[in-house]
Amino acid sequence: MLVLHEPKLDELAFRQRLLADEATMTYNEAYGGTIAFPEERWKNWHQR
């Protein structure tokens, strides 16, 4: 069974680490690799 979890705002550090990890983001090398996700963007991203 699949259970979806909507992260709380204070849990977005995990997403930040994933996007900054070169090994995780190898699929995105053609488009720049890792992606910056600074804390000041969390609230806007989370609201959407």
PyMOL Python script that loads the backbone (N, CA, C, O; Angstrom):
from pymol import cmd

cmd.read_pdbstr("""\
ATOM      1  N   MET A   1       0.839  -1.169   0.000  1.00  0.00           N
ATOM      2  CA  MET A   1       0.000   0.000   0.000  1.00  0.00           C
ATOM      3  C   MET A   1       0.892   1.243   0.000  1.00  0.00           C
ATOM      4  O   MET A   1       1.889   1.301   0.720  1.00  0.00           O
ATOM      5  N   LEU A   2       0.534   2.211  -0.794  1.00  0.00           N
ATOM      6  CA  LEU A   2       1.254   3.471  -0.880  1.00  0.00           C
ATOM      7  C   LEU A   2       0.564   4.503  -0.008  1.00  0.00           C
ATOM      8  O   LEU A   2      -0.645   4.710  -0.107  1.00  0.00           O
ATOM      9  N   VAL A   3       1.339   5.144   0.842  1.00  0.00           N
ATOM     10  CA  VAL A   3       0.811   6.196   1.703  1.00  0.00           C
ATOM     11  C   VAL A   3       1.580   7.474   1.390  1.00  0.00           C
ATOM     12  O   VAL A   3       2.802   7.510   1.538  1.00  0.00           O
ATOM     13  N   LEU A   4       0.890   8.511   0.965  1.00  0.00           N
ATOM     14  CA  LEU A   4       1.530   9.786   0.658  1.00  0.00           C
ATOM     15  C   LEU A   4       1.631  10.629   1.918  1.00  0.00           C
ATOM     16  O   LEU A   4       0.732  10.626   2.759  1.00  0.00           O
ATOM     17  N   HIS A   5       2.721  11.339   2.034  1.00  0.00           N
ATOM     18  CA  HIS A   5       2.959  12.195   3.192  1.00  0.00           C
ATOM     19  C   HIS A   5       3.236  13.597   2.686  1.00  0.00           C
ATOM     20  O   HIS A   5       4.227  13.812   1.988  1.00  0.00           O
ATOM     21  N   GLU A   6       2.393  14.546   3.016  1.00  0.00           N
ATOM     22  CA  GLU A   6       2.646  15.939   2.662  1.00  0.00           C
ATOM     23  C   GLU A   6       3.580  16.518   3.721  1.00  0.00           C
ATOM     24  O   GLU A   6       3.212  16.604   4.893  1.00  0.00           O
ATOM     25  N   PRO A   7       4.783  16.914   3.318  1.00  0.00           N
ATOM     26  CA  PRO A   7       5.745  17.389   4.313  1.00  0.00           C
ATOM     27  C   PRO A   7       5.311  18.707   4.940  1.00  0.00           C
ATOM     28  O   PRO A   7       4.689  19.555   4.300  1.00  0.00           O
ATOM     29  N   LYS A   8       5.656  18.847   6.198  1.00  0.00           N
ATOM     30  CA  LYS A   8       5.445  20.119   6.885  1.00  0.00           C
ATOM     31  C   LYS A   8       6.593  21.038   6.493  1.00  0.00           C
ATOM     32  O   LYS A   8       7.636  20.578   6.029  1.00  0.00           O
ATOM     33  N   LEU A   9       6.399  22.314   6.679  1.00  0.00           N
ATOM     34  CA  LEU A   9       7.400  23.300   6.297  1.00  0.00           C
ATOM     35  C   LEU A   9       8.763  22.997   6.922  1.00  0.00           C
ATOM     36  O   LEU A   9       9.793  23.130   6.262  1.00  0.00           O
ATOM     37  N   ASP A  10       8.769  22.593   8.184  1.00  0.00           N
ATOM     38  CA  ASP A  10      10.045  22.328   8.854  1.00  0.00           C
ATOM     39  C   ASP A  10      10.698  21.011   8.430  1.00  0.00           C
ATOM     40  O   ASP A  10      11.795  20.698   8.892  1.00  0.00           O
ATOM     41  N   GLU A  11      10.055  20.245   7.572  1.00  0.00           N
ATOM     42  CA  GLU A  11      10.626  18.995   7.062  1.00  0.00           C
ATOM     43  C   GLU A  11      11.292  19.164   5.694  1.00  0.00           C
ATOM     44  O   GLU A  11      11.789  18.189   5.130  1.00  0.00           O
ATOM     45  N   LEU A  12      11.308  20.368   5.160  1.00  0.00           N
ATOM     46  CA  LEU A  12      11.841  20.580   3.819  1.00  0.00           C
ATOM     47  C   LEU A  12      13.367  20.560   3.753  1.00  0.00           C
ATOM     48  O   LEU A  12      13.934  20.615   2.661  1.00  0.00           O
ATOM     49  N   ALA A  13      14.033  20.484   4.890  1.00  0.00           N
ATOM     50  CA  ALA A  13      15.490  20.334   4.871  1.00  0.00           C
ATOM     51  C   ALA A  13      15.873  19.034   4.171  1.00  0.00           C
ATOM     52  O   ALA A  13      16.921  18.959   3.530  1.00  0.00           O
ATOM     53  N   PHE A  14      15.033  18.015   4.290  1.00  0.00           N
ATOM     54  CA  PHE A  14      15.285  16.742   3.598  1.00  0.00           C
ATOM     55  C   PHE A  14      15.276  16.952   2.083  1.00  0.00           C
ATOM     56  O   PHE A  14      16.156  16.452   1.382  1.00  0.00           O
ATOM     57  N   ARG A  15      14.293  17.685   1.580  1.00  0.00           N
ATOM     58  CA  ARG A  15      14.234  17.976   0.146  1.00  0.00           C
ATOM     59  C   ARG A  15      15.439  18.804  -0.286  1.00  0.00           C
ATOM     60  O   ARG A  15      15.995  18.588  -1.363  1.00  0.00           O
ATOM     61  N   GLN A  16      15.834  19.740   0.548  1.00  0.00           N
ATOM     62  CA  GLN A  16      16.996  20.569   0.259  1.00  0.00           C
ATOM     63  C   GLN A  16      18.243  19.702   0.105  1.00  0.00           C
ATOM     64  O   GLN A  16      19.029  19.899  -0.822  1.00  0.00           O
ATOM     65  N   ARG A  17      18.427  18.734   1.020  1.00  0.00           N
ATOM     66  CA  ARG A  17      19.582  17.831   0.942  1.00  0.00           C
ATOM     67  C   ARG A  17      19.531  16.965  -0.317  1.00  0.00           C
ATOM     68  O   ARG A  17      20.560  16.752  -0.959  1.00  0.00           O
ATOM     69  N   LEU A  18      18.356  16.468  -0.676  1.00  0.00           N
ATOM     70  CA  LEU A  18      18.239  15.641  -1.881  1.00  0.00           C
ATOM     71  C   LEU A  18      18.609  16.426  -3.133  1.00  0.00           C
ATOM     72  O   LEU A  18      19.358  15.936  -3.978  1.00  0.00           O
ATOM     73  N   LEU A  19      18.088  17.635  -3.252  1.00  0.00           N
ATOM     74  CA  LEU A  19      18.352  18.444  -4.437  1.00  0.00           C
ATOM     75  C   LEU A  19      19.810  18.884  -4.539  1.00  0.00           C
ATOM     76  O   LEU A  19      20.299  19.148  -5.637  1.00  0.00           O
ATOM     77  N   ALA A  20      20.503  18.963  -3.414  1.00  0.00           N
ATOM     78  CA  ALA A  20      21.908  19.374  -3.399  1.00  0.00           C
ATOM     79  C   ALA A  20      22.871  18.196  -3.556  1.00  0.00           C
ATOM     80  O   ALA A  20      24.072  18.407  -3.724  1.00  0.00           O
ATOM     81  N   ASP A  21      22.371  16.973  -3.505  1.00  0.00           N
ATOM     82  CA  ASP A  21      23.213  15.786  -3.565  1.00  0.00           C
ATOM     83  C   ASP A  21      23.546  15.428  -5.021  1.00  0.00           C
ATOM     84  O   ASP A  21      22.651  15.135  -5.814  1.00  0.00           O
ATOM     85  N   GLU A  22      24.821  15.454  -5.357  1.00  0.00           N
ATOM     86  CA  GLU A  22      25.251  15.199  -6.735  1.00  0.00           C
ATOM     87  C   GLU A  22      24.861  13.804  -7.209  1.00  0.00           C
ATOM     88  O   GLU A  22      24.450  13.641  -8.358  1.00  0.00           O
ATOM     89  N   ALA A  23      24.979  12.807  -6.356  1.00  0.00           N
ATOM     90  CA  ALA A  23      24.636  11.442  -6.751  1.00  0.00           C
ATOM     91  C   ALA A  23      23.138  11.308  -7.044  1.00  0.00           C
ATOM     92  O   ALA A  23      22.746  10.631  -7.994  1.00  0.00           O
ATOM     93  N   THR A  24      22.322  11.946  -6.238  1.00  0.00           N
ATOM     94  CA  THR A  24      20.871  11.895  -6.451  1.00  0.00           C
ATOM     95  C   THR A  24      20.476  12.622  -7.727  1.00  0.00           C
ATOM     96  O   THR A  24      19.566  12.195  -8.439  1.00  0.00           O
ATOM     97  N   MET A  25      21.158  13.714  -8.011  1.00  0.00           N
ATOM     98  CA  MET A  25      20.765  14.578  -9.129  1.00  0.00           C
ATOM     99  C   MET A  25      21.513  14.292 -10.430  1.00  0.00           C
ATOM    100  O   MET A  25      21.509  15.131 -11.330  1.00  0.00           O
ATOM    101  N   THR A  26      22.153  13.131 -10.550  1.00  0.00           N
ATOM    102  CA  THR A  26      22.866  12.814 -11.793  1.00  0.00           C
ATOM    103  C   THR A  26      21.934  12.801 -13.001  1.00  0.00           C
ATOM    104  O   THR A  26      22.364  13.103 -14.115  1.00  0.00           O
ATOM    105  N   TYR A  27      20.662  12.455 -12.795  1.00  0.00           N
ATOM    106  CA  TYR A  27      19.708  12.459 -13.905  1.00  0.00           C
ATOM    107  C   TYR A  27      19.515  13.867 -14.470  1.00  0.00           C
ATOM    108  O   TYR A  27      19.054  14.020 -15.601  1.00  0.00           O
ATOM    109  N   ASN A  28      19.858  14.881 -13.702  1.00  0.00           N
ATOM    110  CA  ASN A  28      19.629  16.264 -14.099  1.00  0.00           C
ATOM    111  C   ASN A  28      20.897  16.954 -14.609  1.00  0.00           C
ATOM    112  O   ASN A  28      20.923  18.177 -14.747  1.00  0.00           O
ATOM    113  N   GLU A  29      21.934  16.185 -14.884  1.00  0.00           N
ATOM    114  CA  GLU A  29      23.207  16.767 -15.312  1.00  0.00           C
ATOM    115  C   GLU A  29      23.067  17.634 -16.562  1.00  0.00           C
ATOM    116  O   GLU A  29      23.711  18.679 -16.657  1.00  0.00           O
ATOM    117  N   ALA A  30      22.251  17.226 -17.505  1.00  0.00           N
ATOM    118  CA  ALA A  30      22.083  17.991 -18.734  1.00  0.00           C
ATOM    119  C   ALA A  30      21.444  19.356 -18.489  1.00  0.00           C
ATOM    120  O   ALA A  30      21.533  20.245 -19.337  1.00  0.00           O
ATOM    121  N   TYR A  31      20.807  19.523 -17.343  1.00  0.00           N
ATOM    122  CA  TYR A  31      20.107  20.771 -17.028  1.00  0.00           C
ATOM    123  C   TYR A  31      20.735  21.502 -15.849  1.00  0.00           C
ATOM    124  O   TYR A  31      20.107  22.386 -15.266  1.00  0.00           O
ATOM    125  N   GLY A  32      21.947  21.150 -15.498  1.00  0.00           N
ATOM    126  CA  GLY A  32      22.655  21.879 -14.460  1.00  0.00           C
ATOM    127  C   GLY A  32      22.970  21.089 -13.209  1.00  0.00           C
ATOM    128  O   GLY A  32      23.615  21.617 -12.304  1.00  0.00           O
ATOM    129  N   GLY A  33      22.540  19.846 -13.128  1.00  0.00           N
ATOM    130  CA  GLY A  33      22.883  19.007 -11.968  1.00  0.00           C
ATOM    131  C   GLY A  33      22.060  19.330 -10.737  1.00  0.00           C
ATOM    132  O   GLY A  33      20.832  19.252 -10.754  1.00  0.00           O
ATOM    133  N   THR A  34      22.749  19.690  -9.678  1.00  0.00           N
ATOM    134  CA  THR A  34      22.054  19.954  -8.417  1.00  0.00           C
ATOM    135  C   THR A  34      21.220  21.229  -8.527  1.00  0.00           C
ATOM    136  O   THR A  34      21.440  22.066  -9.402  1.00  0.00           O
ATOM    137  N   ILE A  35      20.256  21.350  -7.614  1.00  0.00           N
ATOM    138  CA  ILE A  35      19.341  22.493  -7.622  1.00  0.00           C
ATOM    139  C   ILE A  35      19.381  23.158  -6.256  1.00  0.00           C
ATOM    140  O   ILE A  35      19.224  22.500  -5.227  1.00  0.00           O
ATOM    141  N   ALA A  36      19.592  24.465  -6.256  1.00  0.00           N
ATOM    142  CA  ALA A  36      19.577  25.210  -4.997  1.00  0.00           C
ATOM    143  C   ALA A  36      18.136  25.326  -4.496  1.00  0.00           C
ATOM    144  O   ALA A  36      17.227  25.650  -5.260  1.00  0.00           O
ATOM    145  N   PHE A  37      17.946  25.064  -3.226  1.00  0.00           N
ATOM    146  CA  PHE A  37      16.633  25.189  -2.600  1.00  0.00           C
ATOM    147  C   PHE A  37      16.827  25.847  -1.233  1.00  0.00           C
ATOM    148  O   PHE A  37      16.662  25.202  -0.197  1.00  0.00           O
ATOM    149  N   PRO A  38      17.186  27.156  -1.240  1.00  0.00           N
ATOM    150  CA  PRO A  38      17.448  27.844   0.016  1.00  0.00           C
ATOM    151  C   PRO A  38      16.183  27.978   0.864  1.00  0.00           C
ATOM    152  O   PRO A  38      15.066  27.966   0.347  1.00  0.00           O
ATOM    153  N   GLU A  39      16.378  28.103   2.136  1.00  0.00           N
ATOM    154  CA  GLU A  39      15.269  28.143   3.086  1.00  0.00           C
ATOM    155  C   GLU A  39      14.271  29.262   2.786  1.00  0.00           C
ATOM    156  O   GLU A  39      13.083  29.118   3.076  1.00  0.00           O
ATOM    157  N   GLU A  40      14.729  30.364   2.214  1.00  0.00           N
ATOM    158  CA  GLU A  40      13.800  31.460   1.908  1.00  0.00           C
ATOM    159  C   GLU A  40      12.784  31.094   0.814  1.00  0.00           C
ATOM    160  O   GLU A  40      11.784  31.796   0.656  1.00  0.00           O
ATOM    161  N   ARG A  41      13.014  30.029   0.069  1.00  0.00           N
ATOM    162  CA  ARG A  41      12.069  29.575  -0.957  1.00  0.00           C
ATOM    163  C   ARG A  41      11.089  28.527  -0.443  1.00  0.00           C
ATOM    164  O   ARG A  41      10.114  28.210  -1.123  1.00  0.00           O
ATOM    165  N   TRP A  42      11.333  27.988   0.742  1.00  0.00           N
ATOM    166  CA  TRP A  42      10.526  26.891   1.258  1.00  0.00           C
ATOM    167  C   TRP A  42       9.058  27.252   1.401  1.00  0.00           C
ATOM    168  O   TRP A  42       8.193  26.491   0.966  1.00  0.00           O
ATOM    169  N   LYS A  43       8.762  28.388   1.998  1.00  0.00           N
ATOM    170  CA  LYS A  43       7.366  28.750   2.286  1.00  0.00           C
ATOM    171  C   LYS A  43       6.555  28.871   0.996  1.00  0.00           C
ATOM    172  O   LYS A  43       5.449  28.338   0.909  1.00  0.00           O
ATOM    173  N   ASN A  44       7.091  29.561   0.004  1.00  0.00           N
ATOM    174  CA  ASN A  44       6.396  29.716  -1.265  1.00  0.00           C
ATOM    175  C   ASN A  44       6.201  28.370  -1.943  1.00  0.00           C
ATOM    176  O   ASN A  44       5.111  28.085  -2.440  1.00  0.00           O
ATOM    177  N   TRP A  45       7.234  27.537  -1.973  1.00  0.00           N
ATOM    178  CA  TRP A  45       7.126  26.211  -2.583  1.00  0.00           C
ATOM    179  C   TRP A  45       6.085  25.365  -1.838  1.00  0.00           C
ATOM    180  O   TRP A  45       5.281  24.672  -2.461  1.00  0.00           O
ATOM    181  N   HIS A  46       6.107  25.426  -0.526  1.00  0.00           N
ATOM    182  CA  HIS A  46       5.205  24.625   0.299  1.00  0.00           C
ATOM    183  C   HIS A  46       3.746  25.052   0.105  1.00  0.00           C
ATOM    184  O   HIS A  46       2.856  24.201   0.101  1.00  0.00           O
ATOM    185  N   GLN A  47       3.493  26.321  -0.051  1.00  0.00           N
ATOM    186  CA  GLN A  47       2.127  26.812  -0.227  1.00  0.00           C
ATOM    187  C   GLN A  47       1.535  26.340  -1.559  1.00  0.00           C
ATOM    188  O   GLN A  47       0.327  26.126  -1.659  1.00  0.00           O
ATOM    189  N   ARG A  48       2.377  26.179  -2.574  1.00  0.00           N
ATOM    190  CA  ARG A  48       1.887  25.710  -3.869  1.00  0.00           C
ATOM    191  C   ARG A  48       1.620  24.231  -3.815  1.00  0.00           C
ATOM    192  O   ARG A  48       1.199  23.642  -4.811  1.00  0.00           O
TER     193      ARG A  48
END
""", "prot")
cmd.dss("prot")
cmd.show_as("cartoon", "prot")
cmd.util.cbc("prot")
cmd.orient("prot")
